[in-house]
């Protein structure tokens, strides 16, 4: 059985030995730059382990031996699931592995924006002086946080927020009655999140229905000195609208773990002092990567053992 590690997937020695015991393994580094390169790497493969590669429309039909794509990721937007189904290919993913990591980064970003930590840090490092008068911030205690999406990450964010004595509002098309019964959060309508929250944090998957779901209409409704946090996908937000709102001072700031660097607004957004940017590192802790890789390899084992992973799309 041929197993191909398509791109920069982190596997420790034990995980690599486990794969070697299951088949003939070929490991590639770097992301394929063209569909042709994907086809070359995947030739005759029955199993692909893939972390960063997007599979364009029509490509899977050109891989007749392929039966499993084990995604080293939570999101499945790298692959057209319907096309995979039609080709008889199972796609598995690893949801929930980075809930702690992402939730902790959320509060790192909130505090950095609310307390102007990044700007103050840069000021002290570059001037060698204390200009403390420039950096009056906001406290979180007693404020309201609105959470868009209450899966594993959203739940973790809510629990941390309670530690700051914040009021927690939430929106999700699938309400978690267990979280409501516990009194952890209160579900409200989508538009109410923006009207009532001092901090809005996004934890929704990016699918066709959610692409660009946050527009100028939502952002302009947020209370004065509000903060927007996005550790999910950049495409959930109308980036031009966010940039305009920040330029106008309608928001106190934003903490963004992903932006569209190719968008016309990118340079303007990056130039704003009240914006804290990180390079999509929400998932990237030693603990989370270890769990992610273990689950990814386990999905391969389950496939080979003819056991269906609960995390697999059929």
N, C-alpha and C positions, 0 to 999 in steps of 0.2 A: 504494500500500500504506500503510495507516494503522498507525503505531507509537505506542504510548502508554507514556510513562514514568509509572508509576502513583503513585509516592511519592518519598520523599527519597533518590533515587539520585544519587551524586556522579559527575558526568561533566565532564571538562575540555573545553576548547574543541575540541581535536582529535577527541575521542570524539564530541562533539555534531555536529561537521561530518561525521564518518563516518556517523552515523545519518541526518543530513539527506540524505546522498547515496543512501540506501537507501529513503526513503519520506517520507511526510508525518508529521512528528513533533509530538506534543503532550506537553508536560512539565508534570506536576503536582507540587506540594510538599505536605507533610503526608500523614499516613496517613488513608485513607478511614475514616470513623467508623461507617458502616452499609453493609450489603450493597447498598442502593439507590444509595449514592454510588459504590461500585465499578462498578455497572452503568452509571451515567451517564458515568463517566470512560472506561470500556472500550467504550462503544458503537461498533460498526462496526470495532473494532480487530482486525487480524489478528495483531499482535504486541504483547505487553505485556512491558515491563521492570519488574521489581518487586523491592523490597528488604525491605519491612516489612509488607506487606499479607497478611492471612490470608483465604483464599477459602473461605467456608463451604459446607457440603454443599448441593448442588443449584444453586449459582450458575453454575458453568461451563456447564451445559446451556442457560443463558439468554444465552450469548454465541456465537451460531452462526457468526460470522465468525472467531472466535479460533482460531489454529493453533499459536502458540508463546507460552509463558511463559518468558522468560529471567530466571531468578532471580539477583538481585545478592546471592547468599548461597551458603553451602555447604549448609546444611540445606534439605531439601525438604519439611519439615513444614508449610510455609505452604499447600501445595496437596495435595489428595487425589489421589495419583498414579493410582490405579485409576479414579477419576472422570474425570480428564483423558484417560486412555487411551480410555475409553468414548466420550468426546466428540471423539476424534481430535485431541487437543491434545498437542504435544510439550512436555515440561518440561525445561529445561536448568539446570544450576547451575554453580558455580565452586569445586570442591573444591581444597584445598591452597594457596590463595593467601596464607593468613595463618599458615602453620606457624611461621615465624620469630617473627612478632609475638606469637602466643599463647604459644609456648614461653618467650619472654623474660619475658612477664608472669607466667607460672607461677613463675619463680624470683624475680621481684620480690615476689610474694605470699608465697612460702616464706620468703624472708629477712625480710620485714616482720613475719611472724608469729613466726618462730623467734628473731629478734633484737629483737622488740618495738619496731620502728622507728616505727610510726605513733603508738603511745602515748607513746614518748619524745619524738618530735617535738612532739606536742601539749603535752606537759608543759613543755618548754623554752619554746615559743612563748607559752604562757599564764601561766607563773610567772616567766620570766626567770631561772631558777635551774637548777642541775644536781642532780637527785636520782638520780644514777647507780645507787645501791644498789637501786633498785626495778626495774631493767631487766636483770637477768642473763638472758642468752639461751642458745641452743643452737647448736652448730656442725653443719654438714652433713657435713663430712669424716668418712668411715667409716660414715655412717649408711646406711640402706636406704630407697630410694624405690620405691614400687609404682605402676606406670602402668597404668591401665585404658583400654585401647585403644591400638593401636600402628600407627595410620595415620601420615600425614605429621607431625602435631603430636606424637603420642606418640614417634615416632622422634627428633624434634628435642629433646624433653625428655630422652630417654635420653642423647643425646650431650652435652648441657649437664651433666647429672648426673655423667657420667664425668669432666668437668672439675673437679668438686668431690670427686672420689674417692669417689663414692657407689656402693654396690651397687645394681644395677637389676633389679627383678623386674617382670614384666608379665603381664597377662591380656588375651586377645583370643580371640574365637571363631574367628578366622582367624589362625593363627600365621604370622609372618613368618620363614620358615626362613633367609632371608638375614641377618637381624639376629641370629638364634641362632648361625649359622655364624661370623659375625664376632666373636662373644663379647660383643656389646654389652649383651645382657640375657638373663635366664633366665625362661622362661614357667612359671607356676605356676597352680594352681587359683584360682578367684575368691576363695574364703574365705581362702586362704593369703596373699593380698595384704594383708588386714587384720590377720592374725595376726603377720606378719613385718615390716611396713613402718613406719618412723618417719614417713614422709610418704606419703600416698596422693594421687595427682592423677588427675582424671577427664577422659578424652578419648574418650568414647563418644557416638554419635549418640542422640538421644532419639526412640525409636520405641516402639510399644506394648509390646514385650518388655523395654525398658529403663526405662520410666517407673517411678520409685520403687524402682529396683533396690537402692539403698543404704539400708538400714533400721537400726533400733536394734541388731538382731542383729549386723550387720557392724561398726558403729561401736564397740560396747562391747568388741569383741575386740582393738581396736588397742592397741599397747603404751602404757605411761604416757608422757605428754608428746609424743604424736604430733600430727601436723598434717594436716588435710584441706584439699585445694585443689580448687576446681571452677571451671574456665574454660569449661565446656560449659554445658548447660542446667540451670536450677534444678530442673526436674522429675525429674531423675535421682535426687535425694536426697529422702528423707522429711524434710521441713524441721522438723517437730515433733520427730522423733527426734534430729536433729542439735542442735537447740536444747537439748533435755534433756541430752544428753551433754556439751555445753559447760557448761551450768549446773552439772552435777554434777562438773565437773573431770575427766571421763574423757578429754578431749582437751586438749592444750595450747592449741589454737586452730584457726582456720579462715581461709582466704583464699578469698573467694567473688566471682566476677565476675558472678554472676547469682543473685538470690534472688526468691522470689515475694512481692512487696510487699503483696499482698492477703491472704496467708495469716495465720491467727490468730496464728502464732508470730512474725511479722515484727518487731513492735516489741520483743519480748524478745530476738530474735536481734541486732537492730541496737544494742541497749543494751549488749551484751557487749564489754568492752575487748579481749578476746583474739580478736575477729573483725575482720578487715580486709575491707572491702567496696569494690568498684569497679563502676561502672555499665555492665557488659557492654562493656568497651573492649578485650578481648583482640585483636580483629581490627584495631583502629583506629590504624594508623600510616600515615604518608604513603606509604611504600613498598607496604604491603599494599593500600591503597585503589586505588592506581594499577594494580596487577596485577589486582585484582578487577574494576575497571571495564573494563579492556582485554579480559579474558576474557569478560565479560558481553556486550560489544558484538560480540566475535568470534563468540560463539554465535549472535547474530542474523545476522551475515554468512553463517555456515555454513548456517543454515537457508535464507536467501534464495538462496544458491548451490546449494541442493539437496545439500549435503554434511552428513552426519550427524556431529554432535559426539560425540566419545568420552565427553563428560561428560553426554550427554543420556539421560534416561530414556525408554524407548520403550514 
